[in-house]
Amino acid sequence: MVPSQAAARLCSACGMCCDGTLFHSVLLQPGEDSRQLASLGLKIKNRNGQTFFHQPCPAHHQGKCRIYPDRPRRCRQFNCQQLHRLADEKTTEAQALETIHEARRLVDQVEQLINQIEETNPLRSLATRCAAALDVESRGPLHDQLDSAVKILEKFLESEFRVKS
């Protein structure tokens, strides 16, 4: 089990499971009250029998969840690789924080390149914004830089944050 204070500090420094970096949407689980979650500010969608909301999460603000006690079940249950490693004593809080800072640096680099290529909607996931910027017809050196930066970021997120099923 992850020490709750250490997890809270790491999650506040990170937020990538909420801000659209790791995921583009969150599926609600059977039995969850979508109306209640919508009343808390989540923009609930229904498509092909799936109930979900898009990332970035509107309840995520300045590293904190505005609806933490009432957050969806998926949010309650998710622990990234850094939290698993901390719980298993395979990393320290300081090492996990360094990994988070490196990931944030890589995300910032990708976002800067996106913004240089095309104005995208910050209310969309990072992957959606990358795809939109890379889809611009007039390709140039910035597109190649973005493509490379995205590959580096994705590899880092896979190895350090995303949980293998």
TORVEX-530423 format. One record per residue (C-alpha): residue in one letter; x, y, z. Coordinates in nm, 3 decimals. Layout:
   resn        px        py        pz
      A         X         Y         Z
...
***
This chain:
   resn        px        py        pz
      M     0.000     0.000     0.000
      V     0.126     0.348    -0.089
      P     0.170     0.583     0.208
      S    -0.117     0.829     0.159
      Q     0.085     1.146     0.226
      A     0.358     1.047    -0.020
      A     0.096     0.949    -0.279
      A    -0.083     1.282    -0.233
      R     0.242     1.474    -0.285
      L     0.332     1.274    -0.596
      C    -0.018     1.299    -0.743
      S    -0.027     1.676    -0.684
      A     0.309     1.712    -0.860
      C     0.198     1.492    -1.148
      G    -0.171     1.498    -1.243
      M    -0.106     1.329    -1.578
      C    -0.386     1.077    -1.521
      C    -0.626     1.374    -1.499
      D    -0.487     1.636    -1.737
      G    -0.518     1.448    -2.065
      T    -0.157     1.332    -2.085
      L    -0.204     0.963    -2.004
      F    -0.566     0.916    -2.110
      H    -0.811     1.076    -2.350
      S    -1.122     0.966    -2.159
      V    -1.241     0.788    -1.845
      L    -1.508     0.517    -1.865
      L    -1.764     0.517    -1.588
      Q    -1.820     0.184    -1.418
      P    -2.154     0.001    -1.392
      G    -2.364     0.147    -1.113
      E    -2.197     0.487    -1.110
      D    -2.440     0.778    -1.098
      S    -2.364     0.975    -1.414
      R    -2.617     1.246    -1.323
      Q    -2.451     1.304    -0.989
      L    -2.108     1.321    -1.156
      A    -2.248     1.562    -1.416
      S    -2.384     1.780    -1.134
      L    -2.025     1.800    -1.005
      G    -1.907     1.942    -1.337
      L    -1.805     1.636    -1.539
      K    -1.928     1.647    -1.897
      I    -2.068     1.295    -1.925
      K    -2.103     1.142    -2.271
      N    -2.279     0.826    -2.390
      R    -2.160     0.655    -2.706
      N    -2.192     0.296    -2.826
      G    -2.320     0.183    -2.486
      Q    -2.024     0.342    -2.306
      T    -2.059     0.622    -2.051
      F    -1.748     0.837    -2.014
      F    -1.601     1.184    -1.985
      H    -1.316     1.329    -2.183
      Q    -0.978     1.432    -2.047
      P    -0.852     1.673    -1.934
      C    -1.088     1.634    -1.642
      P    -1.275     1.958    -1.564
      A    -1.248     1.876    -1.192
      H    -0.866     1.876    -1.204
      H    -0.744     2.223    -1.111
      Q    -0.395     2.330    -1.002
      G    -0.288     1.978    -0.913
      K    -0.597     1.900    -0.709
      C    -0.929     1.727    -0.769
      R    -1.226     1.950    -0.687
      I    -1.452     1.645    -0.645
      Y    -1.203     1.414    -0.471
      P    -1.448     1.257    -0.219
      D    -1.701     1.197    -0.499
      R    -1.465     1.116    -0.788
      P    -1.546     0.829    -1.027
      R    -1.449     0.473    -0.934
      R    -1.184     0.450    -1.209
      C    -1.014     0.755    -1.062
      R    -1.023     0.603    -0.713
      Q    -0.872     0.278    -0.833
      F    -0.599     0.401    -1.065
      N    -0.240     0.389    -0.943
      C     0.031     0.462    -1.197
      Q     0.356     0.266    -1.211
      Q     0.529     0.523    -0.992
      L     0.277     0.466    -0.711
      H     0.306     0.087    -0.752
      R     0.686     0.108    -0.738
      L     0.670     0.327    -0.428
      A     0.432     0.081    -0.258
      D     0.660    -0.209    -0.352
      E     0.963    -0.013    -0.225
      K     1.122    -0.028    -0.571
      T     1.159     0.350    -0.573
      T     1.169     0.633    -0.325
      E     0.942     0.934    -0.317
      A     1.234     1.152    -0.428
      Q     1.311     0.923    -0.724
      A     0.943     0.913    -0.825
      L     0.931     1.293    -0.808
      E     1.235     1.314    -1.037
      T     1.061     1.083    -1.284
      I     0.748     1.300    -1.269
      H     0.955     1.614    -1.333
      E     1.116     1.450    -1.636
      A     0.775     1.350    -1.771
      R     0.642     1.704    -1.718
      R     0.947     1.840    -1.902
      L     0.877     1.610    -2.196
      V     0.507     1.708    -2.195
      D     0.601     2.078    -2.191
      Q     0.833     2.023    -2.487
      V     0.554     1.853    -2.685
      E     0.304     2.127    -2.594
      Q     0.545     2.401    -2.702
      L     0.592     2.233    -3.040
      I     0.216     2.187    -3.082
      N     0.160     2.557    -3.012
      Q     0.426     2.656    -3.264
      I     0.257     2.450    -3.535
      E    -0.109     2.522    -3.474
      E    -0.342     2.656    -3.212
      T    -0.521     2.357    -3.061
      N    -0.795     2.327    -2.803
      P    -0.637     2.295    -2.456
      L    -0.957     2.123    -2.343
      R    -0.862     1.817    -2.549
      S    -0.625     1.538    -2.452
      L    -0.259     1.573    -2.541
      A    -0.286     1.286    -2.793
      T    -0.578     1.457    -2.968
      R    -0.390     1.787    -2.981
      C    -0.078     1.613    -3.117
      A    -0.282     1.440    -3.387
      A    -0.440     1.772    -3.489
      A    -0.102     1.946    -3.510
      L     0.055     1.659    -3.703
      D    -0.242     1.650    -3.942
      V    -0.177     2.005    -4.068
      E    -0.121     1.989    -4.444
      S     0.189     2.207    -4.462
      R     0.450     1.986    -4.300
      G     0.786     2.124    -4.206
      P     1.076     2.076    -3.965
      L     0.854     2.146    -3.662
      H     0.634     1.851    -3.756
      D     0.936     1.622    -3.759
      Q     1.045     1.761    -3.420
      L     0.695     1.711    -3.280
      D     0.673     1.358    -3.419
      S     1.006     1.273    -3.256
      A     0.916     1.441    -2.924
      V     0.582     1.256    -2.912
      K     0.755     0.921    -2.967
      I     1.002     0.995    -2.687
      L     0.721     1.104    -2.452
      E     0.503     0.801    -2.533
      K     0.792     0.561    -2.471
      F     0.862     0.732    -2.137
      L     0.495     0.726    -2.032
      E     0.469     0.356    -2.123
      S     0.780     0.261    -1.928
      E     0.726     0.484    -1.624
      F     0.353     0.558    -1.578
      R     0.104     0.347    -1.769
      V     0.004     0.023    -1.601
      K     0.025    -0.294    -1.807
      S    -0.294    -0.499    -1.800
***
